[in-house]
Amino acid sequence: METCAFSGCHDTSARAGDLTLESWHDAINSDSGVILAKDTVNSRLMWGIEGKNAVARMPLDRPLLDNNQINELKQWILEGAPNN
């Protein structure tokens, strides 16, 4: 999402939380489980979006995603997180 890869957060210059979300490849191929295809429970992306597992709710200092946006992300992950 555009709200996650802006300058000073999860781009290559800042890597907040040691996460880079500038591209699908960065997120899906991470060793840290940022996005685990077909697994919304263990994907770190969802932890941040929903504020679970001691992860601060994201995006920080920006409008939070609404329920529709969160559900769209969950559905995308459940569908295998395709590069689309």
For each residue, the residues with C-beta under 8 A, 3 or more apart:
1: 4 5 65 69 73
2: 5 6
3: 6 59 62 63 65
4: 1 9 10 21 58 59
5: 1 2 9 10 11 20 21 22
6: 2 3 9 11
7: 11 13 14
8: 11 13 14 16
9: 4 5 6 14 16 59 60
10: 4 5 14 15 16 17 19 20 21 22
11: 5 6 7 8 14 15 20 21 22
12: 15 20 22
13: 7 8
14: 7 8 9 10 11
15: 10 11 12 18 19 20
16: 8 9 10 19 60
17: 10 48
18: 15 32
19: 10 15 16 27 30 32 34 44
20: 5 10 11 12 15 26 27 30
21: 4 5 10 11 26 27 34 45
22: 5 10 11 12 26
23: 26 27
24: 27 28 81 83
25: 28 29 83
26: 20 21 22 23 29 30 34
27: 19 20 21 23 24 30 34 35 45
28: 24 25 34 35 37 81 83
29: 25 26
30: 19 20 26 27 33 34 35
31:
32: 18 19 44
33: 30 36 42 43 44
34: 19 21 26 27 28 30 43 44 45
35: 27 28 30 43 44 45 77 81
36: 33 39 42 43 77
37: 28 77 80 81
38: 77 78 79 80 81
39: 36 42 43 77
40: 43 46 74 77 78
41: 46
42: 33 36 39
43: 33 34 35 36 39 40 46 47 77
44: 19 32 33 34 35 47 48 55
45: 21 27 34 35 48 49 73 77
46: 40 41 43 49 50 52 73 74 77
47: 43 44 50 51 52 53 55
48: 17 44 45 51 55 56 57 58
49: 45 46 57 58 65 70 73
50: 46 47 57 70
51: 47 48 55 56 57 58
52: 46 47 55
53: 47
54:
55: 44 47 48 51 52 58
56: 48 51 60
57: 48 49 50 51 60 64
58: 4 48 49 51 55 64
59: 3 4 9 62 63 64 65
60: 9 16 56 57
61:
62: 3 59
63: 3 59
64: 57 58 59
65: 1 3 49 59 69 70 73
66: 69 70
67: 70 71
68: 71 72
69: 1 65 66 72 73
70: 49 50 65 66 67 73 74
71: 67 68 74 75
72: 68 69 75 76
73: 1 45 46 49 65 69 70 76 77
74: 40 46 70 71 77 78
75: 71 72 78 79
76: 72 73 79 81 82
77: 35 36 37 38 39 40 43 45 46 73 74 80 81
78: 38 40 74 75
79: 38 75 76 82
80: 37 38 77
81: 24 28 35 37 38 76 77
82: 76 79
83: 24 25 28
84:
